[in-house]
Amino acid sequence: MMRFTDLKREAGFVFGHRQIKLTLLVVFLLSTVSLWSGYAEMQEQQATIERLLEKDQIEREAVITHQSNYGMVAYYAFHLTYAPPSPLAFAAVGERDVFPWKHRIRMLALE
């Protein structure tokens, strides 16, 4: 079983090397920049969703004024679907930048 003094001695050996300190500093800085970048991307996606919801409402109201029944409104209006970022999405953006996370679709009726 290792004692605290053993851990302290081993940490002294590891951190006694200048290269280890520099490497850990670089890793810490890269991690910080990565998390900041992910957070900024998620904030941007959330703002985009809010803007799209406002514009979707305006478009939907315009279609409602031109159509006489709700079936035609559902057919001619675009419907916004989106996947909001999860609370921890900033830590691992993953494929949110590759695959679409928002769509505009139209309803189709099959008879």
Phi and psi in radians as a Rosetta constraint file:
Dihedral C 1 N 2 CA 2 C 2 CIRCULARHARMONIC -1.475 0.35
Dihedral N 2 CA 2 C 2 N 3 CIRCULARHARMONIC 2.455 0.35
Dihedral C 2 N 3 CA 3 C 3 CIRCULARHARMONIC -1.718 0.35
Dihedral N 3 CA 3 C 3 N 4 CIRCULARHARMONIC 2.934 0.35
Dihedral C 3 N 4 CA 4 C 4 CIRCULARHARMONIC -1.064 0.35
Dihedral N 4 CA 4 C 4 N 5 CIRCULARHARMONIC -0.652 0.35
Dihedral C 4 N 5 CA 5 C 5 CIRCULARHARMONIC -1.145 0.35
Dihedral N 5 CA 5 C 5 N 6 CIRCULARHARMONIC -0.607 0.35
Dihedral C 5 N 6 CA 6 C 6 CIRCULARHARMONIC -1.145 0.35
Dihedral N 6 CA 6 C 6 N 7 CIRCULARHARMONIC -0.761 0.35
Dihedral C 6 N 7 CA 7 C 7 CIRCULARHARMONIC -1.106 0.35
Dihedral N 7 CA 7 C 7 N 8 CIRCULARHARMONIC -0.702 0.35
Dihedral C 7 N 8 CA 8 C 8 CIRCULARHARMONIC -1.116 0.35
Dihedral N 8 CA 8 C 8 N 9 CIRCULARHARMONIC -0.727 0.35
Dihedral C 8 N 9 CA 9 C 9 CIRCULARHARMONIC -1.135 0.35
Dihedral N 9 CA 9 C 9 N 10 CIRCULARHARMONIC -0.773 0.35
Dihedral C 9 N 10 CA 10 C 10 CIRCULARHARMONIC -1.142 0.35
Dihedral N 10 CA 10 C 10 N 11 CIRCULARHARMONIC -0.704 0.35
Dihedral C 10 N 11 CA 11 C 11 CIRCULARHARMONIC -1.089 0.35
Dihedral N 11 CA 11 C 11 N 12 CIRCULARHARMONIC -0.647 0.35
Dihedral C 11 N 12 CA 12 C 12 CIRCULARHARMONIC -1.090 0.35
Dihedral N 12 CA 12 C 12 N 13 CIRCULARHARMONIC -0.687 0.35
Dihedral C 12 N 13 CA 13 C 13 CIRCULARHARMONIC -1.124 0.35
Dihedral N 13 CA 13 C 13 N 14 CIRCULARHARMONIC -0.795 0.35
Dihedral C 13 N 14 CA 14 C 14 CIRCULARHARMONIC -1.161 0.35
Dihedral N 14 CA 14 C 14 N 15 CIRCULARHARMONIC -0.877 0.35
Dihedral C 14 N 15 CA 15 C 15 CIRCULARHARMONIC -1.419 0.35
Dihedral N 15 CA 15 C 15 N 16 CIRCULARHARMONIC -0.020 0.35
Dihedral C 15 N 16 CA 16 C 16 CIRCULARHARMONIC -1.300 0.35
Dihedral N 16 CA 16 C 16 N 17 CIRCULARHARMONIC -0.342 0.35
Dihedral C 16 N 17 CA 17 C 17 CIRCULARHARMONIC -1.534 0.35
Dihedral N 17 CA 17 C 17 N 18 CIRCULARHARMONIC 2.295 0.35
Dihedral C 17 N 18 CA 18 C 18 CIRCULARHARMONIC -1.160 0.35
Dihedral N 18 CA 18 C 18 N 19 CIRCULARHARMONIC -0.611 0.35
Dihedral C 18 N 19 CA 19 C 19 CIRCULARHARMONIC -1.132 0.35
Dihedral N 19 CA 19 C 19 N 20 CIRCULARHARMONIC -0.658 0.35
Dihedral C 19 N 20 CA 20 C 20 CIRCULARHARMONIC -1.135 0.35
Dihedral N 20 CA 20 C 20 N 21 CIRCULARHARMONIC -0.759 0.35
Dihedral C 20 N 21 CA 21 C 21 CIRCULARHARMONIC -1.077 0.35
Dihedral N 21 CA 21 C 21 N 22 CIRCULARHARMONIC -0.765 0.35
Dihedral C 21 N 22 CA 22 C 22 CIRCULARHARMONIC -1.146 0.35
Dihedral N 22 CA 22 C 22 N 23 CIRCULARHARMONIC -0.729 0.35
Dihedral C 22 N 23 CA 23 C 23 CIRCULARHARMONIC -1.099 0.35
Dihedral N 23 CA 23 C 23 N 24 CIRCULARHARMONIC -0.784 0.35
Dihedral C 23 N 24 CA 24 C 24 CIRCULARHARMONIC -1.115 0.35
Dihedral N 24 CA 24 C 24 N 25 CIRCULARHARMONIC -0.643 0.35
Dihedral C 24 N 25 CA 25 C 25 CIRCULARHARMONIC -1.125 0.35
Dihedral N 25 CA 25 C 25 N 26 CIRCULARHARMONIC -0.782 0.35
Dihedral C 25 N 26 CA 26 C 26 CIRCULARHARMONIC -1.110 0.35
Dihedral N 26 CA 26 C 26 N 27 CIRCULARHARMONIC -0.758 0.35
Dihedral C 26 N 27 CA 27 C 27 CIRCULARHARMONIC -1.085 0.35
Dihedral N 27 CA 27 C 27 N 28 CIRCULARHARMONIC -0.734 0.35
Dihedral C 27 N 28 CA 28 C 28 CIRCULARHARMONIC -1.101 0.35
Dihedral N 28 CA 28 C 28 N 29 CIRCULARHARMONIC -0.762 0.35
Dihedral C 28 N 29 CA 29 C 29 CIRCULARHARMONIC -1.150 0.35
Dihedral N 29 CA 29 C 29 N 30 CIRCULARHARMONIC -0.741 0.35
Dihedral C 29 N 30 CA 30 C 30 CIRCULARHARMONIC -1.122 0.35
Dihedral N 30 CA 30 C 30 N 31 CIRCULARHARMONIC -0.678 0.35
Dihedral C 30 N 31 CA 31 C 31 CIRCULARHARMONIC -1.129 0.35
Dihedral N 31 CA 31 C 31 N 32 CIRCULARHARMONIC -0.722 0.35
Dihedral C 31 N 32 CA 32 C 32 CIRCULARHARMONIC -1.111 0.35
Dihedral N 32 CA 32 C 32 N 33 CIRCULARHARMONIC -0.795 0.35
Dihedral C 32 N 33 CA 33 C 33 CIRCULARHARMONIC -1.117 0.35
Dihedral N 33 CA 33 C 33 N 34 CIRCULARHARMONIC -0.687 0.35
Dihedral C 33 N 34 CA 34 C 34 CIRCULARHARMONIC -1.104 0.35
Dihedral N 34 CA 34 C 34 N 35 CIRCULARHARMONIC -0.808 0.35
Dihedral C 34 N 35 CA 35 C 35 CIRCULARHARMONIC -1.140 0.35
Dihedral N 35 CA 35 C 35 N 36 CIRCULARHARMONIC -0.703 0.35
Dihedral C 35 N 36 CA 36 C 36 CIRCULARHARMONIC -1.110 0.35
Dihedral N 36 CA 36 C 36 N 37 CIRCULARHARMONIC -0.744 0.35
Dihedral C 36 N 37 CA 37 C 37 CIRCULARHARMONIC -1.118 0.35
Dihedral N 37 CA 37 C 37 N 38 CIRCULARHARMONIC -0.751 0.35
Dihedral C 37 N 38 CA 38 C 38 CIRCULARHARMONIC -1.108 0.35
Dihedral N 38 CA 38 C 38 N 39 CIRCULARHARMONIC -0.705 0.35
Dihedral C 38 N 39 CA 39 C 39 CIRCULARHARMONIC -1.121 0.35
Dihedral N 39 CA 39 C 39 N 40 CIRCULARHARMONIC -0.747 0.35
Dihedral C 39 N 40 CA 40 C 40 CIRCULARHARMONIC -1.108 0.35
Dihedral N 40 CA 40 C 40 N 41 CIRCULARHARMONIC -0.698 0.35
Dihedral C 40 N 41 CA 41 C 41 CIRCULARHARMONIC -1.119 0.35
Dihedral N 41 CA 41 C 41 N 42 CIRCULARHARMONIC -0.726 0.35
Dihedral C 41 N 42 CA 42 C 42 CIRCULARHARMONIC -1.193 0.35
Dihedral N 42 CA 42 C 42 N 43 CIRCULARHARMONIC -0.633 0.35
Dihedral C 42 N 43 CA 43 C 43 CIRCULARHARMONIC -1.128 0.35
Dihedral N 43 CA 43 C 43 N 44 CIRCULARHARMONIC -0.700 0.35
Dihedral C 43 N 44 CA 44 C 44 CIRCULARHARMONIC -1.138 0.35
Dihedral N 44 CA 44 C 44 N 45 CIRCULARHARMONIC -0.727 0.35
Dihedral C 44 N 45 CA 45 C 45 CIRCULARHARMONIC -1.139 0.35
Dihedral N 45 CA 45 C 45 N 46 CIRCULARHARMONIC -0.682 0.35
Dihedral C 45 N 46 CA 46 C 46 CIRCULARHARMONIC -1.136 0.35
Dihedral N 46 CA 46 C 46 N 47 CIRCULARHARMONIC -0.709 0.35
Dihedral C 46 N 47 CA 47 C 47 CIRCULARHARMONIC -1.143 0.35
Dihedral N 47 CA 47 C 47 N 48 CIRCULARHARMONIC -0.667 0.35
Dihedral C 47 N 48 CA 48 C 48 CIRCULARHARMONIC -1.103 0.35
Dihedral N 48 CA 48 C 48 N 49 CIRCULARHARMONIC -0.737 0.35
Dihedral C 48 N 49 CA 49 C 49 CIRCULARHARMONIC -1.076 0.35
Dihedral N 49 CA 49 C 49 N 50 CIRCULARHARMONIC -0.748 0.35
Dihedral C 49 N 50 CA 50 C 50 CIRCULARHARMONIC -1.110 0.35
Dihedral N 50 CA 50 C 50 N 51 CIRCULARHARMONIC -0.737 0.35
Dihedral C 50 N 51 CA 51 C 51 CIRCULARHARMONIC -1.116 0.35
Dihedral N 51 CA 51 C 51 N 52 CIRCULARHARMONIC -0.729 0.35
Dihedral C 51 N 52 CA 52 C 52 CIRCULARHARMONIC -1.142 0.35
Dihedral N 52 CA 52 C 52 N 53 CIRCULARHARMONIC -0.637 0.35
Dihedral C 52 N 53 CA 53 C 53 CIRCULARHARMONIC -1.114 0.35
Dihedral N 53 CA 53 C 53 N 54 CIRCULARHARMONIC -0.696 0.35
Dihedral C 53 N 54 CA 54 C 54 CIRCULARHARMONIC -1.130 0.35
Dihedral N 54 CA 54 C 54 N 55 CIRCULARHARMONIC -0.816 0.35
Dihedral C 54 N 55 CA 55 C 55 CIRCULARHARMONIC -1.175 0.35
Dihedral N 55 CA 55 C 55 N 56 CIRCULARHARMONIC -0.601 0.35
Dihedral C 55 N 56 CA 56 C 56 CIRCULARHARMONIC -1.116 0.35
Dihedral N 56 CA 56 C 56 N 57 CIRCULARHARMONIC -0.698 0.35
Dihedral C 56 N 57 CA 57 C 57 CIRCULARHARMONIC -1.124 0.35
Dihedral N 57 CA 57 C 57 N 58 CIRCULARHARMONIC -0.722 0.35
Dihedral C 57 N 58 CA 58 C 58 CIRCULARHARMONIC -1.117 0.35
Dihedral N 58 CA 58 C 58 N 59 CIRCULARHARMONIC -0.784 0.35
Dihedral C 58 N 59 CA 59 C 59 CIRCULARHARMONIC -1.093 0.35
Dihedral N 59 CA 59 C 59 N 60 CIRCULARHARMONIC -0.729 0.35
Dihedral C 59 N 60 CA 60 C 60 CIRCULARHARMONIC -1.120 0.35
Dihedral N 60 CA 60 C 60 N 61 CIRCULARHARMONIC -0.727 0.35
Dihedral C 60 N 61 CA 61 C 61 CIRCULARHARMONIC -1.125 0.35
Dihedral N 61 CA 61 C 61 N 62 CIRCULARHARMONIC -0.635 0.35
Dihedral C 61 N 62 CA 62 C 62 CIRCULARHARMONIC -1.150 0.35
Dihedral N 62 CA 62 C 62 N 63 CIRCULARHARMONIC -0.694 0.35
Dihedral C 62 N 63 CA 63 C 63 CIRCULARHARMONIC -1.207 0.35
Dihedral N 63 CA 63 C 63 N 64 CIRCULARHARMONIC -0.675 0.35
Dihedral C 63 N 64 CA 64 C 64 CIRCULARHARMONIC -1.070 0.35
Dihedral N 64 CA 64 C 64 N 65 CIRCULARHARMONIC -0.665 0.35
Dihedral C 64 N 65 CA 65 C 65 CIRCULARHARMONIC -1.202 0.35
Dihedral N 65 CA 65 C 65 N 66 CIRCULARHARMONIC -0.445 0.35
Dihedral C 65 N 66 CA 66 C 66 CIRCULARHARMONIC -1.650 0.35
Dihedral N 66 CA 66 C 66 N 67 CIRCULARHARMONIC -0.217 0.35
Dihedral C 66 N 67 CA 67 C 67 CIRCULARHARMONIC -1.939 0.35
Dihedral N 67 CA 67 C 67 N 68 CIRCULARHARMONIC 2.647 0.35
Dihedral C 67 N 68 CA 68 C 68 CIRCULARHARMONIC -1.641 0.35
Dihedral N 68 CA 68 C 68 N 69 CIRCULARHARMONIC -0.496 0.35
Dihedral C 68 N 69 CA 69 C 69 CIRCULARHARMONIC -2.286 0.35
Dihedral N 69 CA 69 C 69 N 70 CIRCULARHARMONIC 2.866 0.35
Dihedral C 69 N 70 CA 70 C 70 CIRCULARHARMONIC -1.236 0.35
Dihedral N 70 CA 70 C 70 N 71 CIRCULARHARMONIC -0.438 0.35
Dihedral C 70 N 71 CA 71 C 71 CIRCULARHARMONIC -1.115 0.35
Dihedral N 71 CA 71 C 71 N 72 CIRCULARHARMONIC -0.732 0.35
Dihedral C 71 N 72 CA 72 C 72 CIRCULARHARMONIC -1.212 0.35
Dihedral N 72 CA 72 C 72 N 73 CIRCULARHARMONIC -0.614 0.35
Dihedral C 72 N 73 CA 73 C 73 CIRCULARHARMONIC -1.091 0.35
Dihedral N 73 CA 73 C 73 N 74 CIRCULARHARMONIC -0.775 0.35
Dihedral C 73 N 74 CA 74 C 74 CIRCULARHARMONIC -1.118 0.35
Dihedral N 74 CA 74 C 74 N 75 CIRCULARHARMONIC -0.602 0.35
Dihedral C 74 N 75 CA 75 C 75 CIRCULARHARMONIC -1.331 0.35
Dihedral N 75 CA 75 C 75 N 76 CIRCULARHARMONIC -0.762 0.35
Dihedral C 75 N 76 CA 76 C 76 CIRCULARHARMONIC -1.522 0.35
Dihedral N 76 CA 76 C 76 N 77 CIRCULARHARMONIC -0.296 0.35
Dihedral C 76 N 77 CA 77 C 77 CIRCULARHARMONIC -1.521 0.35
Dihedral N 77 CA 77 C 77 N 78 CIRCULARHARMONIC 2.551 0.35
Dihedral C 77 N 78 CA 78 C 78 CIRCULARHARMONIC -1.436 0.35
Dihedral N 78 CA 78 C 78 N 79 CIRCULARHARMONIC 2.547 0.35
Dihedral C 78 N 79 CA 79 C 79 CIRCULARHARMONIC -2.035 0.35
Dihedral N 79 CA 79 C 79 N 80 CIRCULARHARMONIC 2.179 0.35
Dihedral C 79 N 80 CA 80 C 80 CIRCULARHARMONIC -1.485 0.35
Dihedral N 80 CA 80 C 80 N 81 CIRCULARHARMONIC 2.211 0.35
Dihedral C 80 N 81 CA 81 C 81 CIRCULARHARMONIC -2.141 0.35
Dihedral N 81 CA 81 C 81 N 82 CIRCULARHARMONIC 2.488 0.35
Dihedral C 81 N 82 CA 82 C 82 CIRCULARHARMONIC -2.679 0.35
Dihedral N 82 CA 82 C 82 N 83 CIRCULARHARMONIC 2.796 0.35
Dihedral C 82 N 83 CA 83 C 83 CIRCULARHARMONIC -2.056 0.35
Dihedral N 83 CA 83 C 83 N 84 CIRCULARHARMONIC 1.804 0.35
Dihedral C 83 N 84 CA 84 C 84 CIRCULARHARMONIC -1.167 0.35
Dihedral N 84 CA 84 C 84 N 85 CIRCULARHARMONIC 2.622 0.35
Dihedral C 84 N 85 CA 85 C 85 CIRCULARHARMONIC -1.156 0.35
Dihedral N 85 CA 85 C 85 N 86 CIRCULARHARMONIC 2.492 0.35
Dihedral C 85 N 86 CA 86 C 86 CIRCULARHARMONIC -1.296 0.35
Dihedral N 86 CA 86 C 86 N 87 CIRCULARHARMONIC 2.883 0.35
Dihedral C 86 N 87 CA 87 C 87 CIRCULARHARMONIC -1.041 0.35
Dihedral N 87 CA 87 C 87 N 88 CIRCULARHARMONIC -0.509 0.35
Dihedral C 87 N 88 CA 88 C 88 CIRCULARHARMONIC -1.817 0.35
Dihedral N 88 CA 88 C 88 N 89 CIRCULARHARMONIC 0.301 0.35
Dihedral C 88 N 89 CA 89 C 89 CIRCULARHARMONIC -1.133 0.35
Dihedral N 89 CA 89 C 89 N 90 CIRCULARHARMONIC -0.442 0.35
Dihedral C 89 N 90 CA 90 C 90 CIRCULARHARMONIC -1.138 0.35
Dihedral N 90 CA 90 C 90 N 91 CIRCULARHARMONIC -0.462 0.35
Dihedral C 90 N 91 CA 91 C 91 CIRCULARHARMONIC -1.319 0.35
Dihedral N 91 CA 91 C 91 N 92 CIRCULARHARMONIC -0.529 0.35
Dihedral C 91 N 92 CA 92 C 92 CIRCULARHARMONIC -2.558 0.35
Dihedral N 92 CA 92 C 92 N 93 CIRCULARHARMONIC 1.608 0.35
Dihedral C 92 N 93 CA 93 C 93 CIRCULARHARMONIC -1.081 0.35
Dihedral N 93 CA 93 C 93 N 94 CIRCULARHARMONIC -0.613 0.35
Dihedral C 93 N 94 CA 94 C 94 CIRCULARHARMONIC 1.115 0.35
Dihedral N 94 CA 94 C 94 N 95 CIRCULARHARMONIC -2.217 0.35
Dihedral C 94 N 95 CA 95 C 95 CIRCULARHARMONIC -1.799 0.35
Dihedral N 95 CA 95 C 95 N 96 CIRCULARHARMONIC 0.284 0.35
Dihedral C 95 N 96 CA 96 C 96 CIRCULARHARMONIC -1.154 0.35
Dihedral N 96 CA 96 C 96 N 97 CIRCULARHARMONIC -0.411 0.35
Dihedral C 96 N 97 CA 97 C 97 CIRCULARHARMONIC -1.538 0.35
Dihedral N 97 CA 97 C 97 N 98 CIRCULARHARMONIC -0.155 0.35
Dihedral C 97 N 98 CA 98 C 98 CIRCULARHARMONIC -1.776 0.35
Dihedral N 98 CA 98 C 98 N 99 CIRCULARHARMONIC -0.874 0.35
Dihedral C 98 N 99 CA 99 C 99 CIRCULARHARMONIC -1.649 0.35
Dihedral N 99 CA 99 C 99 N 100 CIRCULARHARMONIC 2.535 0.35
Dihedral C 99 N 100 CA 100 C 100 CIRCULARHARMONIC -1.156 0.35
Dihedral N 100 CA 100 C 100 N 101 CIRCULARHARMONIC 2.416 0.35
Dihedral C 100 N 101 CA 101 C 101 CIRCULARHARMONIC -1.950 0.35
Dihedral N 101 CA 101 C 101 N 102 CIRCULARHARMONIC 0.069 0.35
Dihedral C 101 N 102 CA 102 C 102 CIRCULARHARMONIC -2.461 0.35
Dihedral N 102 CA 102 C 102 N 103 CIRCULARHARMONIC 2.516 0.35
Dihedral C 102 N 103 CA 103 C 103 CIRCULARHARMONIC -2.458 0.35
Dihedral N 103 CA 103 C 103 N 104 CIRCULARHARMONIC 2.635 0.35
Dihedral C 103 N 104 CA 104 C 104 CIRCULARHARMONIC -2.029 0.35
Dihedral N 104 CA 104 C 104 N 105 CIRCULARHARMONIC 2.049 0.35
Dihedral C 104 N 105 CA 105 C 105 CIRCULARHARMONIC -2.138 0.35
Dihedral N 105 CA 105 C 105 N 106 CIRCULARHARMONIC 2.828 0.35
Dihedral C 105 N 106 CA 106 C 106 CIRCULARHARMONIC -2.038 0.35
Dihedral N 106 CA 106 C 106 N 107 CIRCULARHARMONIC 2.531 0.35
Dihedral C 106 N 107 CA 107 C 107 CIRCULARHARMONIC -1.373 0.35
Dihedral N 107 CA 107 C 107 N 108 CIRCULARHARMONIC 2.403 0.35
Dihedral C 107 N 108 CA 108 C 108 CIRCULARHARMONIC -2.154 0.35
Dihedral N 108 CA 108 C 108 N 109 CIRCULARHARMONIC 2.453 0.35
Dihedral C 108 N 109 CA 109 C 109 CIRCULARHARMONIC -1.908 0.35
Dihedral N 109 CA 109 C 109 N 110 CIRCULARHARMONIC 2.265 0.35
Dihedral C 109 N 110 CA 110 C 110 CIRCULARHARMONIC -1.849 0.35
Dihedral N 110 CA 110 C 110 N 111 CIRCULARHARMONIC 2.304 0.35
